[in-house]
Amino acid sequence: TCSTQNVSEAQHMIAEATGVPMHKIYVSTKRLGGGFGGKESRSNIIACMAAVASHKLERTVRFQLERHDDMACSGQRHACVSTYKLAVCKSTKRLLAVDVDLTLNAGYSYDLSQPVMNRAMFHVLNGCYVPSVRVRGHMAKTNTPSNTAFRGFGGPQGMFVGEVMYEHAATELGVTREELISANLYQSDQKTFFGQQVGECPLTDMWSDVMGKSDFKARQAAVAVFNERNRYKKRGIAAMPTMFGISFTATQLNQGCALVHVYKDGTCLVSHGGIEMGQGLHTKVAQVVATCFDIPLSAVYIADTATDKCANTVATAASSGTDINGNAAKIAADMVMERLKPFLEKHRPTRPVKDEEKISTLAAAAQDAWMQRVNLTGQGYYKTPIKGWNQDASGVNELDGEPFHYFAYGVAVSEVEVDCLTGDHTVLRADIIHDCGASLNPMIDIGQIEGAFVQGQGLFTTEEMVYSRDGRLFSKGPGMYKIPSFNDIPVDFRVHLLEGSSGPTIFRSKAIGEPPLFLANTVFFAIKNAIYSARADRAQELGKPKPGFFRLDSPATAERIRMACLDFINDSQNGAQPPAQHWHALA
């Protein structure tokens, strides 16, 4: 038993470590208390340690790290630094060209750095269309633990760079970020810079909708009034889209299988290759199977994910767990239903209404089918219908392909209040509209959106990684590593699912795991908006012109916010400590 997002890779790694063939190694996972990418590859280290000891000693071995050891060795999200050039038309506010260099901190080894970089590069424009783009990716080998997957998998790093570019350009043009973004949102059937048609793109309508639902213009004016009346309390408001590609960028990983058994009492047992880690995957797959057989959800049970049931599976990652495993389960269920059709016609002359009737009629049909020696097990295999992309392309206009099955869209508005003397901030309100297609389970999807947003708040405002010069992690454990708490959740939190949307995958749904996380970047830019006001007040006190764009690294911790809010106590030109005076390394 292994706490992993990928039982087949754990099986493969254990086989290599022990010299035992894969068919003799059984790996199972019931559920995880959370994964978010951290158990996609790094859990294999622990699995191999336990397996080697067990193989050598011929006895059961349990291996479990304490939290501070886990954080010190398992790797983090890839830190990213970037340089960019951006061309924009002054009169139309249209973005014309972008030239970006991205550098990720890979740590001491590759791990998943290459595909993380791929996604960061693909997402560097976020939801805006730019006709001419050049992006180069670099992976830095450093003395820190090898960095790994984390929710978003490079997407947030790339999109953050894009949003900083747009803010910089808007400041130079003398317009708001929102004005610039709204003038450049992707439209339906435009092509991305890597050659993929976006298909139906609802971003413009969603943008207008969130502006109305959030009463953005009126609140923006109210924020300006508040800031005029307050010197050391400032408010900021920001809006932002997100456009997230759904699929593994490594095309070969977009496949999955499922096994569905129908029993003679009208119940079903399902095995699939996905891992349940709190995201509701098992619930959604069970819903799919229950719908196929027209039985209640209680009559479907999802077995532990195991290598002896579904072989050669892929990681539950890239937000594609339901897309891949739900489709595989449907194929398997439809296979059995096709065999049961003549027996169901006999026992279901009319569609049953009560749950008990639904189960009893399926049971009668299954019993008859068994008597006629009909196979009541279905094995489904699904591969995402994409052609992939030419990963070796590096020349001008050579990259052309279809790395993603589709895009998931979202928009958000956040308002914050900042204490300029302490750097503390409060999220007063957040409005989100997210595209889930025809949601399989709105309660699960809304929960995923809320959780992703708050986790994104941690990414962009509190979770700062601090290392010693020899690569050891200092910020481990709750004393130094600050995740969001109850007090960080928006005071007024409003989440809406896009109405009338239709996705291209299982039952017209869309993926939900990773896409909403980046919407929390609205909190970061709302904070920065508040800091602009504080810096303008200080400039006015000194009789200087209103300051322009300034650099604020993510996360916007209380320390960074305080140092950026210039006043009579802190009057440095850039609001930051000179790099030479840092006694630690930041990532």
ROLUMPA-527331 format. One record per residue: residue in three letters; x, y, z of N, C-alpha, C in turn. Coordinates in pm, whole numbers, plus 50000, padded with zeros to 5 digits. Example, Ala and Ser with C-alpha at 12.3 -4.5 7.8 and 13.67 -1.06 7.14 Angstrom:
BEGIN
ala513194943150780512304955050780513204967050780
ser512854977550708513674989450714512905000350787
This chain:
BEGIN
thr500854988150000500005000050000500895012450000
cys500565021849914501445033449896500625046149882
ser501055056749948500405069749933500985076649811
thr500375074149696500925078849569499805083049476
gln500125091849383499185095649277499345086849154
asn500295077449158500575069449039501025055449082
val500085046349095500425032849143501325025549044
ser501145027848915501935020648815503385025148815
glu503615038148836504995042748843505675037848970
ala504935037349080505485031649203505855017049181
gln504985009749113505254995749080506524994548997
his506665003048896507825002648808509115005848884
met509075016148968510265020149043510675009449144
ile509685003449210509974992749306510594980649235
ala510074977649116510634966549038512104969149004
glu512434981348967513824984648935514704984149059
ala514164988949170514964989549293515224975649352
thr514264966649339514384953349401514824942349305
gly514714944949175515024934449077513934924249061
val512754927149113511614918049103510754922248984
pro510324913048898509484916848783508194923748826
met507684932448740506504940448774505274931948801
his505164920548734503944912448753503874906148891
lys504964906648964504974901249100504874912249206
ile504714924349161504624935649254503214941449247
tyr502574942049360501204947149372501224960049451
val500744970649390500674983649458499224988149460
ser498744992249576497364996949587497315009749668
thr496305017649639496065030049713494565031449736
lys494155032349860492735034049889492305048349864
arg492975057449928492735071849907493895079549967
leu494035091949928495065100649985494405111550067
gly495125116050168494645127650244494885140550170
gly495485139650053495795151249969496985147549883
gly497025152949763498135149949673498715162549612
phe497915169249527498255182049465499545181449383
gly499975169549341501195168249261502395163649340
gly502415166349470503565162749552503785147749564
lys502745139649535502865125149541502825118949402
glu503095127249302503095122049165504375114349136
ser505505119249184506775112449160507605110949287
arg507565120649378508475120449492508145109549594
ser506905104849592506545093949685507275081049651
asn507775080049528508475067849487509755065549567
ile510375076249613511595074849693511295066849819
ile510225070849888509845064050011509365049849983
ala508595048249874508095034949838509245025249814
cys510275029949746511415021249715512195017749842
met512335027449932513025024550058512315013350134
ala511015014650146510235004550219510294991050148
ala510204991450013510184978949937511524971549945
val512614978849935513934972549943514144966250081
ala513774973450186513904968050321513014955650339
ser511794956350287510874945050299511394932850222
his511924935250103512454924450019513674917950085
lys514504926250146515734921250208515424913650337
leu514544919250418514264913350550513144902950547
glu512394902750434511264893550419510234895450529
arg509914908050555508884911250652508254924650617
thr507104927450676506404939950649507214951950700
val507294962250616508004974450653507084986350631
arg507004994950730506225007350716507185019150724
phe507065028250630507955039950625507095052450620
gln507285061150715506515073550720507405084850771
leu507495095450692508325106850729507585116150825
glu508325122150917507755133050995507665145450906
arg506785154650944506475165850855507715174050816
his508575177350913509715185850879510705178750787
asp510845165450802511705157850711511085157150572
asp509775155150568509045154550441509255167450363
met509055178850430509195191750362510625194350318
ala511585189550395512995192250365513485184750242
cys512915173050213513485164650107512575162549986
ser511295165149999510375161049892510235171049778
gly510835182949791510755192649682509515201449690
gln509555212449617508475222449621508025225549478
arg507105234949469506765240549338508015247349281
his508185246949150509345253249087509245268549096
ala510235274549162510325289149161510695293749020
cys510255305548984510435310448847510885325048848
val511875328148768512245342048741512135344248590
ser511865356548552511595359048411512055372948369
thr512435374148244512615387248181511695387748060
tyr511235399548024510265400447915510375413647842
lys509895413347718509675425347638508255424447583
leu507565435547581506165435547538505915447747451
ala505325445447335504945456447245503435457947247
val502945470347262501505472947269501185485747195
cys500055486047127499625497947053498995507947150
lys499495520347153498995530347247497535533947222
ser497145534947096495795539747065494725529147086
thr495025516747049494005506247057494165497447182
lys495295498747250495635490247366495775475447327
arg496005472947198496185459247152497615454647177
leu497745442347229499055436347247499555431547111
leu500805434747078501325431846946502365420546946
ala503255420747045504325410747046504845408847188
val505325396947214505865393447346507145385347325
asp508155388347405509405380747404509745377647551
val509715364947587509835361147728510925350547747
asp511685352047853512595341647899512145337048037
leu511895324148050511505318348178512645309548231
thr512955310848358513945302048421513325295848546
leu513295282648550512755275348665513895269748749
asn513715269948880514655263448970514305248548977
ala515065240348906514775226048901515235218849027
gly516185224849100516795217549211517965209349158
tyr518305198649228519525191349191519305181249077
ser518025178649039517775168948932516535173148853
tyr516335166348740515215169948653513855167448717
asp513665155348776512355151348825511315154348716
leu510355163248742509325166648642509525180548584
ser510745185748592510995199648552510705202248405
gln511005192448318510775194748174509285196748143
pro508395187748184506975190348155506415202448231
val506945205448350506515217648420506885229848336
met508085229748279508505240748193507635241648068
asn507305230248009506435230347891505125237647920
arg504495234148031503205240348063503375255148096
ala504445258748164504695272848193504805280948064
met505495275347966505665282347838504345283347762
phe503565272447762502275272647693501315282847753
his501455285747883500475294147953500965308347979
val502025312347914502645325147947501775337247910
leu500775335347826499885346447789498595346547869
asn498345336047946497095334548019495915336047923
gly494975345147948493765345947867493805356347758
cys494975361947729495075372647628495715367547500
tyr495235372847390495765369247258496855378947217
val497985373547177499105381547124499525375046993
pro499555382646884499815376346753501245371646732
ser502215378046798503615374246777504265371346912
val504755359046928505265354747058506565347047040
arg507525350147127508715341747140508905339047288
val509025326347324509225322647464510305312047471
arg511235314147562512345304747582512335300047727
gly512555287347747512555281747881513925276647920
his514305278948044515595274448096515355267848232
met516055256848258515965250248388517305251448458
ala517295257348576518515259648651518775248148747
lys519975242448741520375232248837520975239248958
thr520395236749076520825243549197521105233249307
asn521475238149424521795229149534520635226449628
thr519415229349584518225226549666517665212749631
pro516805207149716516135194549677515425196049543
ser515325185149471514715185549339513255189849350
asn512895200249276511515205049279510625196249192
thr509325197249213508435187249155507085193449117
ala506115184749095504785189249055504065195749173
phe503275205849141502315211149237501165217249159
arg499995217049217498755220949151498955232749054
gly498705230348929498935240148824500095236448736
phe501125229748794502175223048719502865232348619
gly503285243948663503955253448573503025263948518
gly501735260648509500765270348457500755283348535
pro500635282948669500625295448746501895303848728
gln503045297148715504285304648695504235312448563
gly503835305648457503765312248327502715323248324
met501545320448379500465330248376500785342448462
phe501505340248572501895351448658502785361148580
val503735355548505504595364148423503755372248324
gly502775365548262501905372648168501165384048234
glu500605381648351499835392048419500725403648465
val501965400648505502905411448540503205419948415
met503375413348301503605420748176502445430248147
tyr501225425248161500065433348129499935445148226
glu500235442648352500185453548450501235464148417
his502425459648380503515468848346503115477448226
ala502565470948124502145478248004501025488048036
ala500055483748117498935492548152499425504848227
thr500385502848318500935514048394501615524048302
glu502365518948204503045527848110502045535348022
leu500925528847989499905535247904498985544547982
gly499005543248115498125551548197496695546548202
val496515533448183495185527448192495235516548299
thr494085511148334494055500448434494395487148369
arg494815477648451495055464048403493815458548335
glu492675461048398491415455448347491075460648208
glu491365473448183491105478948049491975472147945
leu493235470247977494155463947882493765449447857
ile493455442047963493105427947949491815426247868
ser490805434347898489525432847829489645435747680
ala490645443747641490845446847499491575435747425
asn492075425647498492925415547435492525401147468
leu491335399047524490915385547559490795376647435
tyr491135363947454490965354347344489505354047298
gln489335352647168488015351047108487885336947051
ser486655332647029486415319246976487145317146844
asp487725305346830488375300646708489675307846674
gln490195316146765491535321246744492545310046767
lys493755312046717494805302246737495775307046842
thr496205297746925497235300947023498575302646950
phe499565307847023500875309646959501555296346931
phe501055285346991501635272246961500775264446862
gly499845271446798499165265746683497875258446708
gln497325258846830496085251646860494885260946852
gln493835256246786492575263646784491935263146922
val491505274646973490915274547107489465269847106
gly488845269346987487445265146981486545275847039
glu485455271647102484525281247162485155287147289
cys485275300247290485925307047403484955317047465
pro484475314547586483475323347648484065334647731
leu485375337147722486025346547814485415360447811
thr485105365547692484555379147684483235380247757
asp482355370447736481065370547806481245368647956
met482155359947995482415357648137482975370248203
trp483845377248130484425389648182483325400048208
ser482445401648110481345411148127480445407048242
asp480225393848253479345388648359479935391248497
val481225388548515481815390348648481915405248683
met482095413648582482125428048607480765432748660
gly479695426948604478365430548650478025424648785
lys478305411548800477985404748926478765410749045
ser479995414849020480825420249128480635435249148
asp479865441649057479685456249064481055463149063
phe481885458948969483295462748970483515477848963
lys482865484448870483105498748850482765506848975
ala481615503849035481205511249155482155508549270
arg482565496149285483485492749394484875498649369
gln485285499249243486575505449210486565520249250
ala485435526849224485315540949264485295542249416
ala484615532849483484565533149629485945530849691
val486735522149627488115519849673488925532649662
ala488765539849552489495552449533489125562549641
val487855563349675487405572549780487995568449915
phe487945555549944488505550550071489985554050082
asn490705552149973492155554649977492485569449992
glu491635578049938491845592449957491685596550102
arg490835589550175490505593350313491385586250417
asn492175576550373492975568850468494435568250422
arg495325571150515496755571050481497395557450504
tyr497065550650612497765538250645496895525750635
lys495675527450591494825516350550494475518650404
lys494785509050321494535510550179493755498550126
arg492945501050026492195490249961492605489249814
gly492435477449762492705475149621491715465249564
ile491465466149436490545456849369491145453249235
ala491025440649197491605435949071490755424949012
ala490755424248879490045413848805491025406548715
met490715394148684491645386048605490935374148544
pro491335370148422490825357548365491825346348389
thr491415334248360492355323148351491915314248235
met492905308448171492655299748055493655288248066
phe493155276648104494045265548141493835253748047
gly494905249047985494835237747894494695224547969
ile493765216147924493495203447991494035191847908
ser494985184947964495615172647914497035172647968
phe497635161047972499075160147994499765165647870
thr500795173847889501535178647771502355167347709
ala502665157047788503265144847732502115136347678
thr501925136547547500725131147484500465116647522
gln501535108747537501355094447564500695091647697
leu500655101347787500045099247918498525100847917
asn497975105347808496535107847802495765095247766
gln495795085547857495105072847836494755066947973
gly493765058247973493355052048099492445040148075
cys492255032048180491415020248167490535018648291
ala489505010648279488595008048390487994994148376
leu487604988548488487014975248494485674976448567
val484604971748504483264972748564482644958748573
his482264954848693481574942148716480124944948754
val479204937948692477814938248734477504925048803
tyr476964925848924476664913849002475184910248989
lys474884898049027473524892849008472504899049101
asp472954907149197471984914249283471744928549235
gly472264931949115472014945149058472964956049106
thr474064952249167475064962049211476284961249120
cys477134971449130478314972449043479564975049124
leu480654968949083481974971549139482844977249028
val483494988449056484294995348954485724996749003
ser486654993448916488074996248939488545005048824
his489275015448857489855023948752491235028448797
gly491955035048708493345038448734493555051348808
gly492495058548842492635071448909492735070149059
ile493325080149121493515080449266492565090649328
glu491825086249428490975095449503491835102449609
met491875115749601492655123449699491875135349751
gly490565133449763489725143949817489075152549712
gln489395150249585488855158549478487525153449424
gly487045142149476485745136949435485775128249312
leu486955123249274487065115049153486215102449162
his486325095049273485535082749287484045085549280
thr483625096549341482195100149338481745102649195
lys482545109849119482155113048981482155100548892
val483145091948908483175079648829481985070748866
ala481665070148995480495062349037479225068148978
gln479135081448972477965087848909477845083948763
val478975083648693478965079948551478425065848533
val478925056548613478505042448601477035040948642
ala476655047648749475255046948794474315052248685
thr474725062748616473905068248508473795058348392
cys474915052048358474905042348247473945030748274
phe473905025948397473055014348431471685018548486
asp471475031648502470235036948558469935030548694
ile470925031148781470775026248918471225037349014
pro470825036849141471245047149235472755046549264
leu473285057549308474705058449338475115048349445
ser474215045349537474525035949646474795021849595
ala474385018749473474565005349417475905003849344
val476715014449345478015014149279479105016049384
tyr480095007149381481215008249474482515009149395
ile483375018649434484665020149369485725013149452
ala486395003449394487434995849465488715004149477
asp489574999749568490885006349581491605005849447
thr492335016549416493135016749293494315007249310
ala494454997849216495484987449233496014982949097
thr497284979049097497944975248972497494961748918
asp496844953449000496354940548950494974941748887
lys494314953048904493004955248842493144963148711
cys493904973948719494134982248600495644984148585
ala496204978548480497644978748460498074990748376
asn499324994848396499945005248313499145018248315
thr498735022148433497965034548447498895046648447
val498295058448443499075070848448498745078048578
ala499515088248607499295095948729497925102748726
thr497305103848841496105112148853496605126448870
ala496615133548761497225146848758496715154048634
ala497205166348614496855174448497495355177048487
ser494645176148599493205178848607492375169348522
ser492985158448476492315149848378491795136848436
gly491785135448570491375122948631489975118548593
thr489015127848600487635124248565487485122448415
asp488145130948338488045129748192488495115948145
ile489645111648192490225098948145489495087048207
asn489405086648339488845074948406487335074248395
gly486685085948392485235086048372484845080748235
asn485605084648132485335079547998485625064647988
ala486725060248050487055045948047485965037748117
ala485475042848231484415035748303483125035448222
lys482835046348151481625046648068481725036547953
ile482905035647892483095025947784482875011747837
ala483415008847954483244995548013481784992848047
ala481115002848106479705001148143478824999548020
asp479095007447917478305006447794478474992747729
met479684987247743479964973947688479044963447753
val478934964247886478074954747958476604957547927
met476244970247921474854973947892474414968747755
glu475314968947658474984963847526474654948947533
arg475384941547616475104927247633473794924947709
leu473484934147801472284932647883471014937747816
lys471164944447703470024951047641468814941747621
pro468964930047560467774921447540467144916847672
phe467924915147776467384910847906466704922447978
leu467244934447960466624946248021465294949447954
glu465224947247824463964949647754462854940547809
lys463254928847853462294919447911461864923748051
his462834928148131462554931048273462264945748300
arg462514954348201462224968748218461294973448107
pro460064968448106459124973148002458884988048014
thr458884993248136458785007648159459955011748248
arg460315024148240461465029048317461105029548465
pro461855022448551461555022848695461845036448754
val461115039748859461265052848923461985051549057
lys461555042049139462155040549271463515033649262
asp464405037249354465755031449354465715016349368
glu464825011449453464734996949475464344989749347
glu463434995849270462994989849144464144989549042
lys464925000349041466045001048946467044989948973
ile467334987749101468294977249136467714963349107
ser466464961549142465854948149125465724944248978
thr465404954048892465274950748749466634947748688
leu467674955148729469024952048680469464938448732
ala469094935348856469434922348913468774910948835
ala467514912848800466794902548724467424900648586
ala467774911948522468404911048390469784904448400
ala470554907848503471874902048521471784887048548
gln470774882948628470584868748658470264860948531
asp469354866448450469004859848324470214858948231
ala470984869848223472164870148137473184859748182
trp473354858648313474304848948366473864834648332
met472554832448340472034819248305472284815948158
gln472354826448076472624824547933474124825547902
arg474944825548007476414826147995476884838747921
val476344849847963476744862947909477724869448006
asn478794874747954479834881148034479304894148097
leu479374895248228478884907048299480014916248345
thr481144914748284482304923448313482714931048188
gly482994943648206483434951948094484784958348125
gln485664958648026486954965248042487024976547941
gly487134988647993487125000247905488485006747895
tyr488805011147776490065018247753489755031347680
tyr490365042147727490105055247668491415062547643
lys491525068747530492645077747504492095091247457
thr492645101747510492165115247479492365118047331
pro491335122847261491435124847115492195137547077
ile493505137347097494355148547055495505143046973
lys496045151346884497135146646798498505148946861
gly498565157046969499855159747032500595170946962
trp501875172146993502665183246938504115178746918
asn504815186046834506195182446802507135188146909
gln507425180047009508155184747127509595188647097
asp510145184146987511535187346955511675200446879
ala510565206746843510635219246766511215230446851
ser512105238246794512695249646865512905261646775
gly512745259946645512975270946552511775280146542
val511925290746465510855300546446509685294246372
asn508495295346431507245290346372507255275246346
glu508145267946412508165253446395507135246446484
leu506905252046602506005245446696504575246146645
asp503975234746627502595234246579501985221146628
gly500855222346694500275209946741499065212146828
glu498715201746900497505201646981497845195047114
pro498545202147203498905195847331497725193847424
phe496625201447404495495200947497494225196547426
his493385189547502492095185447448491155197447438
tyr491205206147540490375218147542490915227447649
phe490285238847664490685248547766489535250647865
ala489895252247991488925255948095489125270648128
tyr488035277748145488105292248161487515296548296
gly488015307548343487485313348466487795328148472
val487035335548552487285349648576487015352448723
ala487715362148778487535365248920487805379948947
val487185384949053487425398349105487655397049255
ser488725403249305489015403049449489255417149499
glu488775419849620489015432649687489695429949821
val490735437649851491495435649974491645448850049
glu491945447650178492325459150259493695456250319
val494615465650306495995463950349496295473550464
asp496935468150566497465476550674498895480150635
cys499125492650598500415496750544501525496550648
leu501185496850776502205497150881502655483150924
thr501825473250903502195459550941502355450250822
gly501795454050707501835445350590500745434850589
asp499885434950689498805425250694497735428950592
his497005418950545495915421850450494725412950479
thr493555417550440492305410150453491625409850317
val491165398250276490415397250151488945399850184
leu488455411450143487095415550177486045407950097
arg486355405549970485355398949885486035392849764
ala485535381449721485995375049598484795370149519
asp484745373649392483695368949301484345360449193
ile483815348549171484395339349072483285333948983
ile483585333448854482755325948759483665316048690
his483315303248697484195293248638483415284148543
asp484115280048438483525271748334483815257048364
cys482785249848407482905235448434482175227148329
gly481785233448217480955226348122479615223248187
ala479055211648153477855206648222478345198848343
ser478425205348456479065199648575478485186048612
leu479365176348636478915163248682478375163848824
asn478975172748905478565174149044478875188349089
pro477905197449080478155211549113478695213749254
met478265205749351478755207449487480255204649496
ile480675193749432482105190649430482875201549357
asp482355205949242483075215749161483195229249232
ile482145233549299482215246049374483225244649489
gly483225233049554484205230649659485625230949605
gln485825225249486487145225649423487575239949390
ile486645247949343486955261949309487345269549435
glu486555267949540486845274949666488195270549723
gly488435257449723489695252349777490885256749695
ala490755256349561491855260549473492165275349493
phe491125283349509491325297749527492105300549655
val491695294349764492375296849892493795291249888
gln493975279649823495335274349808496185283849724
gly495565289949623496275299849543496625312349622
gln495765315949718496105327049807497415324149881
gly497565311749926498795307949992499985309549900
leu499835304749776500905305849677501335320249655
phe500375329349644500685342949604500835352849720
thr500545348449845500615358349954501345353650079
thr501455340850107502015336850237503115326350231
glu503075317350134503945305450138505315308450076
glu506185314150157507515318050112508525307050147
met509295302950046510335292950068511655299950097
val512295296250206513575302250246514605291150263
tyr515745292650197516805282650200518095288750257
ser518915280150317520265284350353521125284450227
arg522295290050235523145290850117523615277250070
asp523595267350158523995253950114522805245450071
gly521655251950049520505245049989519555238450085
arg519755240250215518835234350313517615243150331
leu516455236950344515215244350359515045249150503
phe514845262050521514585267750652513085267650685
ser512265270950586510825272750611510095259350604
lys510265251350709509595238450716508825237650847
gly507615232850839506755232450957505955245350971
pro504915244951050503985256451060504595268851124
gly505735267451192506355279151254506885289151153
met507385284151038507965293050938507255292550804
tyr506525281750779505845280450651504355283050674
lys503865294050620502515298750653501525295450541
ile500695285350566499615282250472498395290750509
pro497445292450418496245300250451495475293850566
ser494895302350649494075297650762492645302550741
phe491795299550841490395303750830490275318850809
asn491155326250872491085340850865491455346250728
asp492095337950644492505342550511491405340750406
ile490415332650437489325330550341488595343750319
pro488225346950195487495359550171486285360950263
val486125372950317484985375550407483675373250334
asp483615377450210482445375550124482915367650002
phe482515355049994483045345849893481905341249803
arg481915345349676480815342449584481345334749463
val480845322449448481295313849339480095310349251
his480285312049121479235308749024479815299548918
leu479055289748875479435281448761478835287648635
leu479615287548527479145293148401477925285448353
glu476835292548330475595286148288475585283848137
gly474965272748098474795269747956476055264847888
ser477075261647965478335257047904478265242247873
ser479025238147774479065224147734480515220347703
gly481025210347773482395206047752482495194847650
pro483715191447608483895181047505484155167147561
thr484085165447692484445152547750483245146347822
ile483475137847919482445129147976481175136848015
phe480055133147957478745139347980478815154647969
arg479625159647876479735173947843480305182347958
ser481075175948045481675183148157483035188848118
lys483675195648213485045200548198485805198048328
ala487115197548317487975195248434487925207148528
ile488245204448656488105214948757489285215748853
gly490165205848857491185205248961492115217248970
glu492835219948863493875230348866493425244148817
pro492545245248717492275258348657491915269548753
pro491115267348859490725278948942491845284549029
leu492935277049049493965281449143494505295249108
phe494735297648979495375310248941494475322348964
leu493185320248977492285331649000492625338949130
ala493295331949223493715338349348494765349049323
asn495335349449204496295360149173495625373849172
thr494285373949165493575386749179493845392849316
val494045384349418494375389449552495735396449549
phe496705390049482498045396049472497965409749405
phe497255410649294497215423449222496315433649291
ala495335429049366494555438449448495445444349557
ile496295435949618497265440949717498195451149652
lys498685447849536499605456949467498915470049431
asn497635469149396496845481049368496765490049491
ala496595483849608496555491549733497915497849763
ile498985490449733500335495849757500615507849667
tyr500125507349544500285518949454499745531549521
ser498595530249587497995541949653498875546949768
ala499435537649847500315541649957501565548449905
arg502115543549797503325549549739503015563249679
ala501815564649621501415577649567501275588049678
asp500715583749792500595592949907501955597749953
arg502925588649960504265592550004504925601949905
ala504735599349777505285608349675504695622349688
gln503385622949715502725635849733503275643149856
glu503525635749965504095641850085505475647850058
leu506215641549970507575646149939507615655849822
gly506445658749764506385667749650506975661849524
lys506925648649513507455641849396506315637149305
pro506625634449177505565629449087505075615749128
lys503885612549086503285599549118504165588249066
pro504525578749152505415567849106504715558449011
gly505515551848927504975542548828505125528148871
phe505315519648772505415505148795506555502048891
phe506335492448980507385487649067507315472449075
arg508425466249108508505451749117508065447049255
leu507135437649257506725430949381506755415949354
asp507705409149416507825394849395506715387349469
ser506355375949414505385367149480506145356949563
pro505685353649683504415357749743504495371649806
ala503335378449809503245391749871503045389850020
thr504125386150087504075383950231503905397250304
ala503605396350433503455408550513504745416850509
glu505885410250511507165417250504507305424950373
arg507005418450263507155425050133506155436350116
ile504935434150165503925444750155504385456950236
arg504835454450359505275465550445506435473250382
met507395466050325508555472550266508195480250139
ala507115476150072506705482949949505855495249977
cys505225495850096504385507350133505285518450191
leu505685527850107506635538150148505975548450240
asp506725552550345506255562750438507465568650512
phe507225576450616508325583050685509235573150759
ile508725561150788509555550950853510375543350750
asn509735539950642510375532050536510345540350408
asp511465546550377511475555750264512485551850158
ser512755538650147513685534050044513065536249908
gln513905537749808513415541049674512555529849615
asn512965517549639512215506549577511445498149678
gly511535501549806510765494249906511225480149929
ala512475477249897512985463649915514415464149964
gln514795454150040516155453350089517085449949972
pro518235456649960519175453349851519555438649855
pro519595432049738519885417549736521175413849808
ala522175422449806523455419249867523335417650019
gln522285423550077522135422850221521295410950268
his520755403450173519985391550212520925381250273
trp520565375750387521385365350449520885351350413
his519785350750339519275337650299518875338250152
ala518645326450097518205325449958516695323849954
leu516055331249864514605330349848514305322649720
ala513235314849722512845307649602511335307949590
